[in-house]
Amino acid sequence: MNVKFKGKGSAQQELIRMLSGFSQMHLPALMDELNRWHPPIDVIETDDRLIIIAEIAGISVENVSITQADDVITIQGSRNEFLTESSPVFHHMEINYGPFERNLRLPEQFVGGEITANYANGFLRIEILASEETTQTITVK
């Protein structure tokens, strides 16, 4: 799809132009990161659970994945473009399309806790139960 912006180029294009002079070696990684968007999230802690709410309207549940590795939970997915026009000219654009990713470091008491997720009305709700504390007594020899 050939996308045009009114004016003298997009802010993203200008940022890429400025940063590309700093390090040609890392430009592919930078481009990949700049092409990802980051949905807004709320993180709420209650007595026994951590609740993460992500605003991801317009994304089918099949395009979302949630993983936990050590103390980091990762929410990934992709929002497909809805446009069918072949050469649109954007006058204003605020909706993000393409891949997204959010990585959140979990507080210690929630690492390894049971995780559930539900998606409704454009919001992904993840709940993580506090894990049971295990205490060890260590004998000093």
ZADO-1210 file (C-alpha; in nm, 4 decimals, padded with zeros to 6 digits):
<atoms>
<atom x="00.0000" y="00.0000" z="00.0000" code="MET" pos="1"/>
<atom x="00.1376" y="00.3414" z="-00.0944" code="ASN" pos="2"/>
<atom x="00.0523" y="00.5871" z="00.1849" code="VAL" pos="3"/>
<atom x="00.0998" y="00.9636" z="00.1590" code="LYS" pos="4"/>
<atom x="00.0854" y="01.2292" z="00.4287" code="PHE" pos="5"/>
<atom x="-00.0134" y="01.5905" z="00.3705" code="LYS" pos="6"/>
<atom x="00.2849" y="01.8150" z="00.4338" code="GLY" pos="7"/>
<atom x="00.6594" y="01.7582" z="00.4250" code="LYS" pos="8"/>
<atom x="00.6851" y="01.3955" z="00.5347" code="GLY" pos="9"/>
<atom x="00.6000" y="01.2171" z="00.8544" code="SER" pos="10"/>
<atom x="00.7653" y="01.2628" z="01.1916" code="ALA" pos="11"/>
<atom x="00.8634" y="00.8955" z="01.1809" code="GLN" pos="12"/>
<atom x="01.0493" y="00.9436" z="00.8521" code="GLN" pos="13"/>
<atom x="01.2327" y="01.2464" z="00.9909" code="GLU" pos="14"/>
<atom x="01.3316" y="01.0590" z="01.3080" code="LEU" pos="15"/>
<atom x="01.4639" y="00.7671" z="01.1047" code="ILE" pos="16"/>
<atom x="01.6638" y="01.0063" z="00.8865" code="ARG" pos="17"/>
<atom x="01.8220" y="01.1741" z="01.1900" code="MET" pos="18"/>
<atom x="01.8991" y="00.8528" z="01.3783" code="LEU" pos="19"/>
<atom x="02.0296" y="00.6590" z="01.0791" code="SER" pos="20"/>
<atom x="02.3410" y="00.8774" z="01.0763" code="GLY" pos="21"/>
<atom x="02.4335" y="00.7644" z="01.4284" code="PHE" pos="22"/>
<atom x="02.4612" y="00.3930" z="01.3632" code="SER" pos="23"/>
<atom x="02.4149" y="00.2162" z="01.0332" code="GLN" pos="24"/>
<atom x="02.4787" y="-00.1183" z="01.2083" code="MET" pos="25"/>
<atom x="02.1665" y="-00.0959" z="01.4276" code="HIS" pos="26"/>
<atom x="01.9286" y="00.0588" z="01.1742" code="LEU" pos="27"/>
<atom x="01.7330" y="-00.2658" z="01.1048" code="PRO" pos="28"/>
<atom x="01.6615" y="-00.3123" z="01.4772" code="ALA" pos="29"/>
<atom x="01.5659" y="00.0538" z="01.5079" code="LEU" pos="30"/>
<atom x="01.3323" y="00.0282" z="01.2086" code="MET" pos="31"/>
<atom x="01.1672" y="-00.2811" z="01.3575" code="ASP" pos="32"/>
<atom x="01.1116" y="-00.1053" z="01.6903" code="GLU" pos="33"/>
<atom x="00.9783" y="00.2115" z="01.5267" code="LEU" pos="34"/>
<atom x="00.7297" y="00.0075" z="01.3243" code="ASN" pos="35"/>
<atom x="00.5775" y="-00.1401" z="01.6422" code="ARG" pos="36"/>
<atom x="00.3173" y="00.0537" z="01.8307" code="TRP" pos="37"/>
<atom x="00.2518" y="00.0370" z="02.2026" code="HIS" pos="38"/>
<atom x="-00.1114" y="00.0187" z="02.3173" code="PRO" pos="39"/>
<atom x="-00.2020" y="00.2137" z="02.6306" code="PRO" pos="40"/>
<atom x="-00.2252" y="-00.0002" z="02.9441" code="ILE" pos="41"/>
<atom x="-00.3361" y="00.0280" z="03.3049" code="ASP" pos="42"/>
<atom x="-00.1755" y="-00.1858" z="03.5782" code="VAL" pos="43"/>
<atom x="-00.3690" y="-00.2247" z="03.9023" code="ILE" pos="44"/>
<atom x="-00.2661" y="-00.4223" z="04.2110" code="GLU" pos="45"/>
<atom x="-00.5211" y="-00.5552" z="04.4602" code="THR" pos="46"/>
<atom x="-00.4693" y="-00.7676" z="04.7718" code="ASP" pos="47"/>
<atom x="-00.4340" y="-01.0928" z="04.5784" code="ASP" pos="48"/>
<atom x="-00.3903" y="-01.0106" z="04.2091" code="ARG" pos="49"/>
<atom x="-00.2328" y="-00.7889" z="03.9485" code="LEU" pos="50"/>
<atom x="-00.4678" y="-00.6632" z="03.6767" code="ILE" pos="51"/>
<atom x="-00.3353" y="-00.5431" z="03.3417" code="ILE" pos="52"/>
<atom x="-00.5785" y="-00.3755" z="03.1021" code="ILE" pos="53"/>
<atom x="-00.4670" y="-00.3021" z="02.7453" code="ALA" pos="54"/>
<atom x="-00.6677" y="-00.1002" z="02.4942" code="GLU" pos="55"/>
<atom x="-00.6456" y="-00.2977" z="02.1674" code="ILE" pos="56"/>
<atom x="-00.9700" y="-00.2265" z="01.9818" code="ALA" pos="57"/>
<atom x="-01.0122" y="-00.3687" z="01.6341" code="GLY" pos="58"/>
<atom x="-00.7832" y="-00.6670" z="01.6889" code="ILE" pos="59"/>
<atom x="-00.9118" y="-01.0213" z="01.6660" code="SER" pos="60"/>
<atom x="-00.8233" y="-01.2461" z="01.9565" code="VAL" pos="61"/>
<atom x="-00.6342" y="-01.4761" z="01.7175" code="GLU" pos="62"/>
<atom x="-00.3851" y="-01.1929" z="01.6582" code="ASN" pos="63"/>
<atom x="-00.2918" y="-01.1545" z="02.0271" code="VAL" pos="64"/>
<atom x="-00.0422" y="-01.3549" z="02.2315" code="SER" pos="65"/>
<atom x="00.0595" y="-01.3307" z="02.5961" code="ILE" pos="66"/>
<atom x="00.3769" y="-01.4906" z="02.7307" code="THR" pos="67"/>
<atom x="00.5567" y="-01.4843" z="03.0630" code="GLN" pos="68"/>
<atom x="00.9303" y="-01.5436" z="03.0903" code="ALA" pos="69"/>
<atom x="01.0849" y="-01.5018" z="03.4341" code="ASP" pos="70"/>
<atom x="00.9493" y="-01.1724" z="03.5713" code="ASP" pos="71"/>
<atom x="00.8383" y="-01.0205" z="03.2388" code="VAL" pos="72"/>
<atom x="00.4974" y="-01.0548" z="03.0774" code="ILE" pos="73"/>
<atom x="00.4801" y="-00.9766" z="02.7058" code="THR" pos="74"/>
<atom x="00.1664" y="-00.8819" z="02.5149" code="ILE" pos="75"/>
<atom x="00.2061" y="-00.8999" z="02.1361" code="GLN" pos="76"/>
<atom x="-00.0224" y="-00.8815" z="01.8399" code="GLY" pos="77"/>
<atom x="-00.1118" y="-00.7042" z="01.5215" code="SER" pos="78"/>
<atom x="-00.3904" y="-00.4791" z="01.3975" code="ARG" pos="79"/>
<atom x="-00.4682" y="-00.5174" z="01.0279" code="ASN" pos="80"/>
<atom x="-00.5465" y="-00.2122" z="00.8171" code="GLU" pos="81"/>
<atom x="-00.9096" y="-00.1728" z="00.7200" code="PHE" pos="82"/>
<atom x="-00.8577" y="00.0517" z="00.4186" code="LEU" pos="83"/>
<atom x="-00.9380" y="-00.0851" z="00.0759" code="THR" pos="84"/>
<atom x="-00.8445" y="00.2287" z="-00.1193" code="GLU" pos="85"/>
<atom x="-00.5300" y="00.1871" z="-00.3292" code="SER" pos="86"/>
<atom x="-00.3674" y="00.5304" z="-00.2776" code="SER" pos="87"/>
<atom x="-00.5134" y="00.7057" z="00.0271" code="PRO" pos="88"/>
<atom x="-00.3971" y="01.0533" z="00.1280" code="VAL" pos="89"/>
<atom x="-00.4158" y="01.0948" z="00.5047" code="PHE" pos="90"/>
<atom x="-00.5109" y="01.4348" z="00.6413" code="HIS" pos="91"/>
<atom x="-00.5016" y="01.3084" z="00.9993" code="HIS" pos="92"/>
<atom x="-00.3887" y="00.9712" z="01.1338" code="MET" pos="93"/>
<atom x="-00.3987" y="00.8577" z="01.4973" code="GLU" pos="94"/>
<atom x="-00.4930" y="00.4895" z="01.4756" code="ILE" pos="95"/>
<atom x="-00.1936" y="00.2560" z="01.4786" code="ASN" pos="96"/>
<atom x="-00.1778" y="-00.0495" z="01.2541" code="TYR" pos="97"/>
<atom x="00.0648" y="-00.3364" z="01.2246" code="GLY" pos="98"/>
<atom x="00.2488" y="-00.5193" z="01.5019" code="PRO" pos="99"/>
<atom x="00.2451" y="-00.4086" z="01.8651" code="PHE" pos="100"/>
<atom x="00.4259" y="-00.5192" z="02.1776" code="GLU" pos="101"/>
<atom x="00.4253" y="-00.4331" z="02.5477" code="ARG" pos="102"/>
<atom x="00.6689" y="-00.5799" z="02.8006" code="ASN" pos="103"/>
<atom x="00.5961" y="-00.5399" z="03.1705" code="LEU" pos="104"/>
<atom x="00.8155" y="-00.6377" z="03.4631" code="ARG" pos="105"/>
<atom x="00.6056" y="-00.8158" z="03.7247" code="LEU" pos="106"/>
<atom x="00.6340" y="-00.7435" z="04.0958" code="PRO" pos="107"/>
<atom x="00.8014" y="-01.0369" z="04.2710" code="GLU" pos="108"/>
<atom x="00.4865" y="-01.1687" z="04.4409" code="GLN" pos="109"/>
<atom x="00.3174" y="-01.2246" z="04.1026" code="PHE" pos="110"/>
<atom x="00.5984" y="-01.4107" z="03.9266" code="VAL" pos="111"/>
<atom x="00.4750" y="-01.7650" z="03.8648" code="GLY" pos="112"/>
<atom x="00.1171" y="-01.6827" z="03.9618" code="GLY" pos="113"/>
<atom x="-00.1811" y="-01.8191" z="03.7696" code="GLU" pos="114"/>
<atom x="-00.2665" y="-01.6019" z="03.4665" code="ILE" pos="115"/>
<atom x="-00.6061" y="-01.5564" z="03.3006" code="THR" pos="116"/>
<atom x="-00.6965" y="-01.3292" z="03.0085" code="ALA" pos="117"/>
<atom x="-01.0237" y="-01.2029" z="02.8596" code="ASN" pos="118"/>
<atom x="-01.0884" y="-00.9751" z="02.5633" code="TYR" pos="119"/>
<atom x="-01.4113" y="-00.7767" z="02.5338" code="ALA" pos="120"/>
<atom x="-01.5191" y="-00.4413" z="02.3918" code="ASN" pos="121"/>
<atom x="-01.1681" y="-00.3563" z="02.2709" code="GLY" pos="122"/>
<atom x="-00.9977" y="-00.4168" z="02.6062" code="PHE" pos="123"/>
<atom x="-00.7678" y="-00.7060" z="02.6981" code="LEU" pos="124"/>
<atom x="-00.7840" y="-00.7837" z="03.0711" code="ARG" pos="125"/>
<atom x="-00.5080" y="-00.9986" z="03.2190" code="ILE" pos="126"/>
<atom x="-00.5256" y="-01.1105" z="03.5810" code="GLU" pos="127"/>
<atom x="-00.2306" y="-01.2632" z="03.7636" code="ILE" pos="128"/>
<atom x="-00.2853" y="-01.4191" z="04.1036" code="LEU" pos="129"/>
<atom x="-00.0182" y="-01.3661" z="04.3663" code="ALA" pos="130"/>
<atom x="00.1986" y="-01.6748" z="04.3872" code="SER" pos="131"/>
<atom x="00.2225" y="-01.8609" z="04.7107" code="GLU" pos="132"/>
<atom x="00.5238" y="-01.7612" z="04.9099" code="GLU" pos="133"/>
<atom x="00.7682" y="-02.0363" z="04.9770" code="THR" pos="134"/>
<atom x="01.0003" y="-01.9850" z="05.2687" code="THR" pos="135"/>
<atom x="01.3176" y="-02.1828" z="05.3108" code="GLN" pos="136"/>
<atom x="01.5204" y="-02.2221" z="05.6269" code="THR" pos="137"/>
<atom x="01.8870" y="-02.2488" z="05.5478" code="ILE" pos="138"/>
<atom x="02.1266" y="-02.4033" z="05.7931" code="THR" pos="139"/>
<atom x="02.4646" y="-02.2383" z="05.8088" code="VAL" pos="140"/>
<atom x="02.7450" y="-02.4919" z="05.8392" code="LYS" pos="141"/>
</atoms>
